[in-house]
């Protein structure tokens, strides 16, 4: 059976010099609008021949540093400084972003678990398929912004992955370090099936991601890191002229699954360690207090290993299985 063609169309050219602001148009027929569409904002800046950088935010709809950095850049492009092409999509999962949710309110789709997508599938699967077969196919280097959203809070870090291809791993690490976040992490994923990251890396792309605080909001510091990092990334990739704004960045790595700590029961969480604190194996990271009684002591979550606390659960209540704390070590 022949695969169906993706219904998304772009209102702007990808191969024409100039600055082009437009939309990716996805038909979406529903009760309220039989011939309705979803209009995902996109900007393409092209100036002659050169590499292509694809920069994305809003992969999850409750993360804001990336979208803010990208829309500021698209509003202030100096085309004379561009050599090649920048494709900028600040709100990748636009329905989720409009709803301020991690996942799409239309189909429940988590964009970062939807790849390679399906041109005849749900709204989220169609968007993923368009990125997989159209946008990623054009890109040489990819920057996908993330932060903790409403459920996690991170230190400000740029990350690349531990990869089987060590030459590609080194390329990604160099681009990650050029981003210039306060921390640079060689990241280990606990749930990589369907990730945009894996899709880009499987195509041999230079891929960098971030975690820039969280809590479903932003701060002047996290936005400044995002904006500086975007400029540095584009300069490093050879798409934009300029000098890197270098900052001191502590290199971290996640050597094993013991870096992750999960709630074994539901309750009210008391965090006993602050972000950026050094912890020792066996030290109490958090306490989970029962909320159905006043007579039980809390359950203690202890560190599996030595490390630096790089992420923590954000809301005050946890459910069984929620990620409570994440560690990394110098590397």
Secondary structure per residue as TSV (DSSP state, phi and psi in degrees):
chain	resnum	aa	ss	phi	psi
A	1	X	-	360.0	132.4
A	2	X	-	-74.6	132.3
A	3	X	-	-65.2	143.4
A	4	X	-	-74.3	150.9
A	5	X	-	-78.6	141.8
A	6	X	-	-64.8	132.8
A	7	X	-	-78.9	-7.2
A	8	X	-	-72.5	134.1
A	9	X	E	-125.4	150.6
A	10	X	E	-102.1	139.0
A	11	X	S	-87.4	-2.6
A	12	X	S	-125.0	156.0
A	13	X	-	-81.6	149.2
A	14	X	S	-97.7	-20.2
A	15	X	S	-113.9	13.1
A	16	X	S	-107.5	131.6
A	17	X	S	-60.6	146.8
A	18	X	E	126.1	-179.8
A	19	X	E	-106.2	121.0
A	20	X	E	-124.7	119.1
A	21	X	E	-105.8	131.1
A	22	X	E	-165.9	-149.2
A	23	X	E	-143.9	153.9
A	24	X	E	-94.6	120.9
A	25	X	E	-101.0	117.8
A	26	X	E	-115.3	113.4
A	27	X	E	-59.7	136.4
A	28	X	-	-143.6	94.5
A	29	X	-	-82.6	129.8
A	30	X	B	-151.8	175.2
A	31	X	T	-56.8	-40.6
A	32	X	T	-79.5	-18.6
A	33	X	B	-156.5	96.9
A	34	X	T	-59.1	-37.2
A	35	X	T	-114.4	41.3
A	36	X	-	-76.3	167.1
A	37	X	E	-140.9	158.2
A	38	X	E	-106.8	128.6
A	39	X	E	-113.3	101.5
A	40	X	E	-92.2	115.8
A	41	X	E	-61.6	141.0
A	42	X	E	-147.2	147.8
A	43	X	E	-132.3	135.3
A	44	X	E	-123.3	124.6
A	45	X	E	-116.6	119.1
A	46	X	E	-131.3	136.9
A	47	X	E	-145.9	95.2
A	48	X	S	70.8	-161.5
A	49	X	S	-90.1	147.1
A	50	X	-	162.5	-176.1
A	51	X	-	-69.6	164.0
A	52	X	E	-115.7	127.4
A	53	X	E	-108.5	130.9
A	54	X	E	-109.3	119.1
A	55	X	E	-119.8	133.1
A	56	X	E	-135.8	144.4
A	57	X	-	-131.9	173.2
A	58	X	-	68.2	20.0
A	59	X	S	-55.0	-40.6
A	60	X	S	-111.1	137.9
A	61	X	T	-81.3	0.1
A	62	X	T	-115.4	30.1
A	63	X	-	-127.8	127.3
A	64	X	-	-117.8	-19.2
A	65	X	H	-61.6	-44.9
A	66	X	H	-61.3	-53.0
A	67	X	H	-55.2	-40.8
A	68	X	H	-65.9	-42.6
A	69	X	H	-64.3	-41.5
A	70	X	H	-69.9	-45.8
A	71	X	H	-68.7	-30.3
A	72	X	H	-65.6	-42.8
A	73	X	H	-64.9	-42.1
A	74	X	H	-68.4	-20.6
A	75	X	T	-88.4	-3.7
A	76	X	S	-137.0	27.7
A	77	X	-	-66.3	132.0
A	78	X	-	-103.9	100.5
A	79	X	G	-62.0	-28.5
A	80	X	G	-65.1	-20.9
A	81	X	G	-90.1	-4.2
A	82	X	B	-94.0	133.7
A	83	X	-	-128.4	105.1
A	84	X	E	110.7	-133.5
A	85	X	E	-149.0	138.8
A	86	X	E	-118.8	125.3
A	87	X	E	-108.6	117.2
A	88	X	E	-118.3	122.4
A	89	X	E	-125.7	97.2
A	90	X	S	-74.0	-22.5
A	91	X	-	-128.9	73.7
A	92	X	T	-58.0	-52.9
A	93	X	T	-96.6	77.9
A	94	X	H	-59.8	-42.4
A	95	X	H	-59.3	-40.0
A	96	X	H	-66.6	-40.0
A	97	X	H	-65.1	-42.0
A	98	X	H	-61.4	-32.2
A	99	X	T	-92.2	-1.1
A	100	X	T	54.8	41.8
A	101	X	-	-121.4	152.4
A	102	X	S	-61.8	-41.5
A	103	X	S	-114.0	165.1
A	104	X	-	-69.5	132.4
A	105	X	T	-72.5	-11.4
A	106	X	T	-81.4	-50.9
A	107	X	T	-128.3	5.6
A	108	X	-	72.9	10.7
A	109	X	-	-72.3	130.7
A	110	X	-	-91.9	108.5
A	111	X	G	-57.9	-32.4
A	112	X	G	-84.8	14.3
A	113	X	G	-133.3	16.0
A	114	X	-	-104.6	-1.8
A	115	X	T	-84.3	146.4
A	116	X	T	-83.0	4.5
A	117	X	-	84.1	-175.4
A	118	X	-	-153.8	118.0
A	119	X	T	-65.1	-18.2
A	120	X	T	-111.5	15.5
A	121	X	S	-95.0	-148.2
A	122	X	-	-73.2	173.9
A	123	X	H	-55.6	-48.9
A	124	X	H	-63.0	-39.4
A	125	X	H	-67.5	-34.7
A	126	X	H	-67.9	-41.3
A	127	X	H	-62.9	-45.5
A	128	X	H	-60.4	-42.4
A	129	X	H	-62.8	-38.8
A	130	X	H	-65.1	-42.1
A	131	X	I	-64.4	-44.4
A	132	X	I	-59.8	-48.2
A	133	X	I	-101.7	-12.8
A	134	X	I	-114.8	-60.2
A	135	X	I	-75.4	-47.0
A	136	X	H	-62.9	-32.1
A	137	X	H	-63.0	-27.8
A	138	X	H	-85.4	-19.0
A	139	X	-	-88.5	147.3
A	140	X	S	-99.6	-38.8
A	141	X	E	-135.3	146.3
A	142	X	E	-133.3	131.4
A	143	X	E	-120.7	119.1
A	144	X	E	-120.1	111.6
A	145	X	-	-78.1	137.6
A	146	X	-	-138.9	158.0
A	147	X	-	-141.7	-172.5
A	148	X	-	-75.8	-9.1
A	149	X	T	62.0	-156.8
A	150	X	T	-78.4	-12.3
A	151	X	T	-107.5	-13.2
A	152	X	E	-136.6	157.9
A	153	X	E	-130.8	130.3
A	154	X	E	-117.3	160.6
A	155	X	-	-68.1	164.2
A	156	X	E	-82.0	109.8
A	157	X	E	-138.0	151.5
A	158	X	E	-106.3	146.6
A	159	X	E	-137.3	148.7
A	160	X	E	-132.6	167.8
A	161	X	E	-103.1	155.2
A	162	X	-	-76.4	118.1
A	163	X	-	-121.1	153.8
A	164	X	S	-62.9	-38.2
A	165	X	S	-84.0	104.9
A	166	X	H	-70.7	-28.1
A	167	X	H	-66.0	-44.4
A	168	X	H	-65.2	-41.3
A	169	X	H	-57.9	-41.6
A	170	X	H	-66.6	-40.5
A	171	X	H	-59.6	-46.1
A	172	X	H	-65.3	-39.9
A	173	X	H	-65.0	-38.0
A	174	X	H	-63.8	-42.8
A	175	X	H	-67.0	-38.4
A	176	X	H	-60.8	-46.5
A	177	X	H	-65.8	-35.7
A	178	X	H	-65.1	-30.4
A	179	X	H	-51.9	-42.0
A	180	X	-	83.6	40.1
A	181	X	-	-80.8	160.4
A	182	X	S	-58.3	-28.9
A	183	X	E	-128.8	143.2
A	184	X	E	-123.3	119.5
A	185	X	E	-115.7	130.9
A	186	X	E	-85.5	104.2
A	187	X	E	-92.1	143.2
A	188	X	-	-113.4	126.4
A	189	X	-	-94.1	141.1
A	190	X	S	-95.7	-11.2
A	191	X	-	-150.0	84.9
A	192	X	-	-102.5	-5.1
A	193	X	T	-62.7	124.9
A	194	X	T	82.2	10.6
A	195	X	-	-78.8	144.9
A	196	X	H	-57.4	-39.4
A	197	X	H	-54.1	-52.0
A	198	X	H	-63.0	-38.3
A	199	X	H	-61.7	-45.1
A	200	X	H	-67.3	-44.0
A	201	X	H	-67.2	-36.2
A	202	X	H	-64.2	-24.3
A	203	X	T	-89.1	4.3
A	204	X	T	83.0	13.0
A	205	X	-	-76.4	153.2
A	206	X	E	-78.2	117.1
A	207	X	E	-125.5	131.6
A	208	X	E	-130.7	140.1
A	209	X	E	-128.3	177.1
A	210	X	E	-139.9	163.8
A	211	X	E	-135.4	111.0
A	212	X	E	-121.0	81.1
A	213	X	-	61.5	-145.8
A	214	X	-	167.8	-144.9
A	215	X	T	76.9	10.9
A	216	X	T	72.2	25.6
A	217	X	-	-147.0	-160.0
A	218	X	-	-151.5	173.6
A	219	X	-	-139.7	160.8
A	220	X	H	-55.0	-37.9
A	221	X	H	-67.5	-47.3
A	222	X	H	-66.3	-36.2
A	223	X	H	-68.1	-40.3
A	224	X	H	-61.8	-40.9
A	225	X	H	-62.6	-42.5
A	226	X	H	-64.2	-42.6
A	227	X	H	-70.1	-44.9
A	228	X	H	-62.0	-41.6
A	229	X	H	-63.9	-38.3
A	230	X	H	-63.0	-47.8
A	231	X	H	-60.8	-46.3
A	232	X	H	-61.4	-41.7
A	233	X	H	-62.0	-45.2
A	234	X	H	-66.1	-36.9
A	235	X	H	-65.8	-46.0
A	236	X	H	-59.4	-38.6
A	237	X	T	-77.4	-4.9
A	238	X	T	79.5	19.4
A	239	X	S	-96.8	-27.9
A	240	X	B	-127.2	138.3
A	241	X	-	-78.2	151.4
A	242	X	S	143.3	177.1
A	243	X	-	-104.7	138.0
A	244	X	-	-61.5	137.3
A	245	X	-	-89.6	97.3
A	246	X	-	-82.4	140.4
A	247	X	-	-134.6	158.0
A	248	X	-	-70.2	127.7
A	249	X	-	-131.0	124.3
A	250	X	E	-81.9	125.1
A	251	X	E	-87.7	130.4
A	252	X	E	-127.0	160.9
A	253	X	E	-145.3	151.9
A	254	X	-	-109.1	99.4
A	255	X	-	-74.4	-22.8
A	256	X	S	-162.3	176.7
A	257	X	G	-69.0	-12.6
A	258	X	G	-68.1	-8.2
A	259	X	G	-69.9	-18.3
A	260	X	E	-104.1	138.5
A	261	X	E	-129.3	133.3
A	262	X	E	-124.9	153.4
A	263	X	-	-75.7	129.5
A	264	X	S	-91.4	-7.4
A	265	X	S	-157.2	164.4
A	266	X	-	-86.0	158.1
A	267	X	E	159.8	-162.3
A	268	X	E	-97.6	127.6
A	269	X	E	-96.4	135.3
A	270	X	E	-114.4	111.3
A	271	X	E	-83.1	128.2
A	272	X	-	-105.9	-4.7
A	273	X	S	-129.7	136.2
A	274	X	-	-84.4	155.6
A	275	X	T	-54.9	146.0
A	276	X	T	74.9	6.5
A	277	X	-	-84.0	143.9
A	278	X	E	-83.6	132.4
A	279	X	E	-125.3	157.7
A	280	X	-	-110.5	151.3
A	281	X	T	-54.4	133.6
A	282	X	T	91.3	-12.5
A	283	X	-	-71.6	143.8
A	284	X	E	-75.0	120.8
A	285	X	E	-89.5	-34.6
A	286	X	E	-160.1	158.5
A	287	X	E	-121.5	139.3
A	288	X	E	-112.1	113.9
A	289	X	E	-92.9	133.8
A	290	X	-	-66.2	147.9
A	291	X	S	-114.5	8.8
A	292	X	S	-109.1	7.7
A	293	X	-	-160.1	161.2
A	294	X	S	-109.3	7.7
A	295	X	S	-117.3	10.3
A	296	X	-	-112.7	141.8
A	297	X	-	-73.6	158.8
A	298	X	-	-75.5	155.8
A	299	X	E	-85.2	131.0
A	300	X	E	-97.8	131.7
A	301	X	E	-101.8	116.1
A	302	X	E	-107.3	149.7
A	303	X	-	-65.0	131.5
A	304	X	S	-72.6	-22.9
A	305	X	S	-159.1	170.6
A	306	X	S	-68.1	152.9
A	307	X	E	166.0	-179.8
A	308	X	E	-101.4	133.2
A	309	X	E	-76.2	111.5
A	310	X	E	-106.3	-14.3
A	311	X	E	-154.8	150.3
A	312	X	E	-144.2	153.7
A	313	X	E	-61.9	141.3
A	314	X	-	-99.0	-52.0
A	315	X	S	-64.7	159.8
A	316	X	S	-77.1	-16.1
A	317	X	E	-110.6	145.0
A	318	X	E	-125.6	153.9
A	319	X	-	-108.5	159.0
A	320	X	T	-56.5	128.9
A	321	X	T	95.7	-9.9
A	322	X	-	-66.3	144.9
A	323	X	E	-74.2	125.1
A	324	X	E	-99.4	-39.5
A	325	X	E	-156.1	147.8
A	326	X	E	-132.1	135.3
A	327	X	E	-114.1	160.7
A	328	X	E	-146.1	165.2
A	329	X	E	-126.2	161.9
A	330	X	E	-63.8	139.3
A	331	X	-	-156.1	360.0
